[in-house]
Amino acid sequence: MNHWIDSNTKLQQMCEQLAQVPKLAVDTEFIRTDTFYPKIALIQISDGEQCWLVDVLAIDDFSALKALLESSDHQLIFHACAEDLEVLEYALDIKPTQIFDTQIAAGIVNIGYCMGYARLVDTMFDVTLDKQETRSDWLARPLTQRQLDYAAVDVQYLHAMEKILAKALEHQQRHDWFAEETQGLFALVEGRKDHRDYYLRLKGAWRLGVKSLTALNRLCDWRENTARAINRPRAHVIKDSVLIELAKRLPQAQEQLQGIDDWFPRSVKRHGQTVLQQIADSASDNPVPPMPQPLPKAISMVMREMRDSLGRVAQDIQIPQEFLCNKKELEVILRSSMEGHCQWPERLTQGWRLARVQPVLQEVLNSTEAL
């Protein structure tokens, strides 16, 4: 049974009704196609039997919901909740801490790595879900019956999933592993707020010299501040490829801004002078360090050996290999080893990875002559 919550009074009543329920399944629907910040439209909450659909657009007092979802008396069951946590905090200042993410749990118990909700439902319950409403307009009112049904289904199976996955975690004695990954999730969500050194994320930036990189750094900061101020996606201000080209050319006059692919005349007119000023000002900035070049072929072979070793560990302990160590972490290890002082990523120096991951990677490093 589904309940439509579209007033402060109904929301208060719902929260009072759920106050003694120890586990609540939660999901959100939001849109982020033409804005920098997500626009939350709907919150789905289930006690395992009934579902409440909270019409965020019709409510202006979320204090009761905040108290409910932030209470340590409730475990909130999500699936792949990084974006849900982000939108709840930004839109409603709600910061849940007691969560059970079924995507993380499914990976830890080796059901599958990074599975979407529909695929996990299919894998665990042999049920095929209709996901055609995923990208529908959740800000429209009234919502169609198909949208309402879709929204409710997104929390329908979470309690059953949690029950099975929690038992599997206990059976495999991996509760500590799960807790560690959950803390990593919170760190990921927090880290997304930091846009410093955004230029390091741009494809091809490593090809630029220090002067161009310094300009690119300033241009990225300007774009970030502009996107946030006008609440538009970064690419709606200026695309990454345009920033790279600007940093490469370092134009000094308006006529030098012509002929850049994907930078349209109206945008050039709107931002051209500001961009020129940012580039000029970057000359007095502290130079940013050069970006590392791609790993040499011989070192890439070492990385392949590392991955092969991790694959054997993953098979031995029955966990998806992706959980052990990612490509970025391997690059940190290899680059630092090339400089003579191996730097181990923090999560490989603690928790369940310390005894299982670091030794096999160290063995590869010890056996190679490429470093």
C-alpha positions as CSV (number, residue, x, y, z in Angstrom):
1,M,0.0,0.0,0.0
2,N,1.3,3.4,-1.0
3,H,0.6,6.7,0.8
4,W,1.0,10.1,-0.8
5,I,2.4,12.7,1.6
6,D,1.8,16.2,0.3
7,S,1.5,18.5,3.4
8,N,3.5,19.3,6.6
9,T,0.7,17.7,8.6
10,K,0.8,14.4,6.7
11,L,4.6,14.4,6.9
12,Q,4.5,14.9,10.7
13,Q,2.0,12.0,11.0
14,M,4.1,9.7,8.9
15,C,7.2,10.4,11.0
16,E,5.3,9.7,14.2
17,Q,4.0,6.4,12.7
18,L,7.5,5.4,11.7
19,A,9.2,6.5,14.9
20,Q,9.4,3.0,16.4
21,V,10.3,1.2,13.1
22,P,13.9,0.0,13.4
23,K,14.7,-0.3,9.7
24,L,13.5,2.0,6.9
25,A,14.1,1.6,3.2
26,V,14.8,5.0,1.5
27,D,15.3,6.2,-2.0
28,T,15.0,9.6,-3.7
29,E,14.0,10.9,-7.1
30,F,15.7,14.0,-8.4
31,I,16.7,15.8,-11.6
32,R,20.2,17.2,-12.4
33,T,20.1,17.6,-16.1
34,D,20.2,21.4,-16.5
35,T,21.4,22.5,-13.0
36,F,24.6,22.3,-11.0
37,Y,22.7,21.3,-7.9
38,P,20.2,18.5,-7.8
39,K,16.5,19.3,-7.7
40,I,14.9,16.8,-5.3
41,A,11.3,15.9,-6.2
42,L,10.4,12.8,-4.2
43,I,11.4,10.7,-1.2
44,Q,10.3,7.1,-0.9
45,I,10.2,5.4,2.5
46,S,9.1,1.9,3.3
47,D,8.8,-0.1,6.5
48,G,8.8,-3.3,4.6
49,E,5.1,-3.5,4.1
50,Q,3.9,0.0,3.2
51,C,5.4,2.8,1.2
52,W,5.2,6.5,1.8
53,L,5.9,8.8,-1.2
54,V,6.9,12.3,0.1
55,D,6.1,15.1,-2.3
56,V,9.0,17.4,-1.5
57,L,7.6,20.1,-3.7
58,A,4.4,20.4,-1.5
59,I,6.2,20.6,1.9
60,D,8.2,23.3,3.5
61,D,8.8,21.9,7.0
62,F,11.1,18.9,7.0
63,S,12.2,19.0,10.7
64,A,10.3,15.8,11.6
65,L,11.8,14.0,8.6
66,K,15.3,15.2,9.5
67,A,14.8,13.9,13.0
68,L,13.6,10.5,11.7
69,L,16.3,9.9,9.1
70,E,19.2,11.2,11.3
71,S,18.1,9.2,14.4
72,S,20.6,6.5,15.5
73,D,17.5,4.4,16.4
74,H,16.8,3.7,12.7
75,Q,18.9,1.9,10.2
76,L,18.3,3.3,6.7
77,I,18.5,0.8,3.8
78,F,19.6,2.3,0.6
79,H,20.9,1.0,-2.7
80,A,23.9,2.9,-4.2
81,C,23.2,5.8,-2.0
82,A,26.1,8.3,-2.7
83,E,23.9,10.6,-4.8
84,D,20.9,10.1,-2.4
85,L,23.1,11.3,0.5
86,E,24.3,14.2,-1.5
87,V,20.9,15.4,-2.5
88,L,19.4,14.9,0.9
89,E,22.1,17.0,2.5
90,Y,22.0,19.8,-0.1
91,A,18.3,20.1,-0.5
92,L,17.0,19.3,3.0
93,D,20.1,19.4,5.3
94,I,19.5,15.8,6.2
95,K,22.6,13.8,7.0
96,P,21.9,10.1,7.7
97,T,24.6,8.1,9.4
98,Q,23.1,4.7,10.2
99,I,22.9,3.2,6.7
100,F,23.0,-0.2,5.0
101,D,23.9,0.1,1.4
102,T,22.7,-3.1,-0.5
103,Q,25.1,-2.4,-3.4
104,I,28.1,-2.4,-1.1
105,A,26.9,-5.5,0.8
106,A,26.2,-7.4,-2.4
107,G,29.8,-6.8,-3.5
108,I,31.3,-7.7,-0.2
109,V,29.5,-11.1,-0.1
110,N,30.5,-11.6,-3.8
111,I,27.0,-11.5,-5.4
112,G,28.2,-8.8,-7.8
113,Y,30.3,-5.6,-7.9
114,C,28.5,-2.3,-8.4
115,M,25.2,-3.8,-9.5
116,G,22.3,-1.5,-10.2
117,Y,19.1,-2.0,-8.2
118,A,17.1,-3.7,-11.0
119,R,19.9,-6.1,-11.8
120,L,20.4,-7.0,-8.1
121,V,16.6,-7.6,-7.7
122,D,16.8,-9.9,-10.8
123,T,19.9,-11.7,-9.5
124,M,18.5,-12.2,-5.9
125,F,14.8,-12.7,-6.6
126,D,14.5,-13.5,-10.3
127,V,12.2,-10.5,-10.8
128,T,12.5,-8.2,-13.8
129,L,11.7,-4.6,-13.0
130,D,10.5,-2.0,-15.5
131,K,13.0,0.8,-15.4
132,Q,11.5,3.0,-18.2
133,E,10.6,5.8,-15.8
134,T,14.2,6.3,-14.6
135,R,14.7,9.5,-16.6
136,S,11.1,10.8,-16.5
137,D,10.2,14.3,-15.2
138,W,10.0,13.8,-11.5
139,L,9.3,17.5,-11.0
140,A,6.0,17.4,-12.9
141,R,2.8,17.4,-11.0
142,P,0.7,15.4,-10.9
143,L,2.9,12.4,-11.3
144,T,1.5,9.6,-13.5
145,Q,0.4,6.3,-11.9
146,R,3.3,4.6,-13.7
147,Q,5.7,7.0,-12.1
148,L,4.2,6.4,-8.6
149,D,4.4,2.6,-9.1
150,Y,8.0,2.9,-10.3
151,A,9.0,5.0,-7.3
152,A,7.4,2.6,-4.9
153,V,9.2,-0.4,-6.5
154,D,12.5,1.3,-5.8
155,V,12.2,0.6,-2.1
156,Q,10.0,-2.5,-2.3
157,Y,12.8,-5.1,-2.2
158,L,15.3,-3.3,0.0
159,H,14.1,-4.9,3.3
160,A,14.3,-8.4,1.8
161,M,17.7,-7.6,0.3
162,E,19.0,-6.3,3.6
163,K,17.8,-9.4,5.5
164,I,19.6,-11.8,3.1
165,L,22.8,-9.7,2.7
166,A,23.1,-9.1,6.5
167,K,23.0,-12.9,7.0
168,A,25.6,-13.4,4.3
169,L,27.9,-10.8,5.9
170,E,27.5,-12.6,9.3
171,H,28.1,-16.1,7.8
172,Q,31.2,-14.9,5.9
173,Q,32.4,-12.8,8.9
174,R,32.6,-9.7,6.9
175,H,30.7,-7.2,8.9
176,D,33.9,-5.3,9.6
177,W,34.7,-5.2,5.9
178,F,31.2,-3.8,5.2
179,A,31.6,-1.2,7.9
180,E,34.9,-0.1,6.5
181,E,33.4,0.3,3.0
182,T,30.5,2.2,4.4
183,Q,32.9,4.7,6.0
184,G,34.6,4.9,2.6
185,L,31.3,5.8,1.1
186,F,30.8,8.7,3.5
187,A,34.3,9.9,2.7
188,L,33.5,9.8,-1.0
189,V,30.3,11.9,-0.6
190,E,32.2,14.4,1.5
191,G,35.1,14.5,-1.0
192,R,32.7,15.5,-3.8
193,K,32.2,18.8,-2.2
194,D,35.9,19.7,-2.8
195,H,36.5,21.1,-6.2
196,R,40.1,22.2,-5.6
197,D,42.6,21.1,-8.3
198,Y,39.7,20.2,-10.6
199,Y,42.0,20.6,-13.5
200,L,43.7,17.3,-12.6
201,R,40.5,15.5,-13.7
202,L,40.5,16.9,-17.2
203,K,41.4,14.4,-20.0
204,G,44.6,15.3,-21.7
205,A,45.7,18.0,-19.2
206,W,48.9,16.0,-18.6
207,R,50.1,17.2,-22.1
208,L,50.2,20.8,-21.0
209,G,53.2,22.7,-19.8
210,V,53.3,24.4,-16.4
211,K,52.2,27.8,-17.7
212,S,49.2,26.3,-19.4
213,L,48.4,24.1,-16.4
214,T,48.5,27.1,-14.1
215,A,46.0,28.9,-16.4
216,L,43.9,25.8,-16.6
217,N,43.7,25.6,-12.8
218,R,42.4,29.2,-12.7
219,L,40.0,28.6,-15.5
220,C,38.6,25.6,-13.8
221,D,38.1,27.5,-10.5
222,W,36.4,30.3,-12.4
223,R,34.1,27.9,-14.1
224,E,33.3,26.1,-10.9
225,N,32.3,29.3,-9.1
226,T,30.3,30.5,-12.1
227,A,28.4,27.1,-12.4
228,R,27.6,27.2,-8.7
229,A,26.5,30.8,-8.8
230,I,24.1,30.4,-11.7
231,N,23.2,26.8,-10.9
232,R,24.1,25.4,-14.2
233,P,26.2,22.3,-15.1
234,R,29.9,22.9,-15.7
235,A,29.6,22.0,-19.4
236,H,26.8,24.6,-19.8
237,V,29.3,27.3,-18.8
238,I,32.3,25.9,-20.8
239,K,33.1,22.4,-21.8
240,D,36.3,20.6,-20.5
241,S,37.6,20.4,-24.1
242,V,37.3,24.2,-24.5
243,L,39.2,24.8,-21.3
244,I,42.0,22.6,-22.4
245,E,42.2,24.4,-25.7
246,L,42.2,27.8,-24.1
247,A,45.0,26.7,-21.7
248,K,46.9,25.4,-24.7
249,R,46.6,28.6,-26.7
250,L,46.7,31.1,-23.9
251,P,45.0,33.8,-26.0
252,Q,45.5,37.4,-25.2
253,A,42.9,39.1,-27.4
254,Q,39.2,38.5,-28.3
255,E,40.0,37.6,-31.9
256,Q,42.1,34.7,-30.7
257,L,39.0,33.1,-29.1
258,Q,37.5,32.2,-32.5
259,G,37.6,28.7,-34.0
260,I,37.6,26.7,-30.8
261,D,35.5,23.5,-31.3
262,D,32.4,23.3,-29.1
263,W,32.7,27.0,-28.0
264,F,29.8,28.7,-29.6
265,P,29.7,32.4,-30.5
266,R,27.1,33.3,-27.9
267,S,29.2,31.7,-25.2
268,V,32.3,33.4,-26.5
269,K,30.5,36.8,-26.4
270,R,29.2,36.1,-22.8
271,H,32.4,34.8,-21.3
272,G,35.2,35.8,-23.6
273,Q,36.5,38.9,-21.8
274,T,36.3,37.1,-18.5
275,V,38.3,34.2,-19.8
276,L,41.0,36.4,-21.2
277,Q,41.2,38.2,-17.8
278,Q,41.5,34.8,-16.0
279,I,44.3,33.7,-18.3
280,A,46.1,37.0,-17.9
281,D,45.8,36.8,-14.1
282,S,47.1,33.3,-14.0
283,A,50.6,34.7,-14.9
284,S,50.9,35.9,-11.4
285,D,49.6,32.7,-9.8
286,N,52.0,30.3,-8.1
287,P,52.9,27.8,-10.8
288,V,51.2,24.4,-10.4
289,P,53.5,21.3,-10.6
290,P,53.7,19.4,-13.9
291,M,51.3,16.5,-14.2
292,P,52.8,13.0,-14.3
293,Q,53.1,11.5,-17.8
294,P,51.5,8.1,-18.6
295,L,53.3,5.2,-17.2
296,P,56.1,3.8,-19.4
297,K,55.3,0.5,-21.2
298,A,57.6,-1.5,-18.9
299,I,55.8,-0.1,-15.8
300,S,52.4,-0.9,-17.4
301,M,53.5,-4.5,-17.6
302,V,54.2,-4.4,-13.8
303,M,50.7,-3.0,-13.3
304,R,49.3,-5.9,-15.3
305,E,51.2,-8.3,-13.0
306,M,49.7,-6.5,-10.0
307,R,46.2,-6.9,-11.4
308,D,46.8,-10.6,-12.1
309,S,48.0,-11.1,-8.5
310,L,44.9,-9.2,-7.2
311,G,42.7,-11.4,-9.4
312,R,44.1,-14.5,-7.7
313,V,43.5,-13.0,-4.3
314,A,39.9,-12.1,-5.2
315,Q,39.3,-15.6,-6.4
316,D,40.8,-17.0,-3.3
317,I,38.7,-15.0,-0.8
318,Q,35.7,-14.8,-3.1
319,I,35.2,-11.1,-3.5
320,P,35.1,-8.9,-6.6
321,Q,38.6,-7.8,-7.6
322,E,37.4,-4.2,-7.9
323,F,37.1,-4.1,-4.1
324,L,40.7,-4.8,-3.5
325,C,42.5,-2.0,-5.2
326,N,41.7,0.4,-8.0
327,K,43.8,1.6,-11.0
328,K,44.4,5.0,-9.4
329,E,45.9,3.4,-6.3
330,L,48.1,1.1,-8.4
331,E,49.4,4.1,-10.2
332,V,50.2,5.9,-6.9
333,I,52.2,2.8,-5.8
334,L,54.1,2.5,-9.1
335,R,54.9,6.2,-9.5
336,S,56.2,6.5,-5.9
337,S,58.2,3.3,-6.3
338,M,59.8,4.7,-9.5
339,E,61.0,7.6,-7.3
340,G,62.5,5.3,-4.7
341,H,59.9,5.5,-1.9
342,C,56.8,3.4,-2.2
343,Q,53.7,5.2,-1.1
344,W,50.8,3.0,0.0
345,P,47.3,4.4,-0.3
346,E,45.8,4.8,3.1
347,R,43.1,2.2,2.8
348,L,45.8,-0.5,1.9
349,T,47.5,0.2,5.2
350,Q,44.6,-0.6,7.5
351,G,41.6,-2.8,7.8
352,W,41.0,-6.0,6.0
353,R,43.1,-5.0,3.0
354,L,46.3,-4.7,5.0
355,A,47.0,-8.4,5.3
356,R,45.4,-9.4,1.9
357,V,46.3,-6.8,-0.6
358,Q,49.6,-5.0,0.4
359,P,51.7,-8.3,0.6
360,V,50.8,-9.5,-2.9
361,L,51.5,-6.1,-4.4
362,Q,54.8,-5.8,-2.5
363,E,55.8,-9.2,-3.8
364,V,55.3,-8.0,-7.4
365,L,57.4,-4.9,-6.7
366,N,60.2,-7.0,-5.1
367,S,60.3,-9.3,-8.1
368,T,60.4,-6.7,-10.9
369,E,63.5,-5.1,-12.4
370,A,61.6,-2.3,-14.1
371,L,61.6,-0.1,-11.0
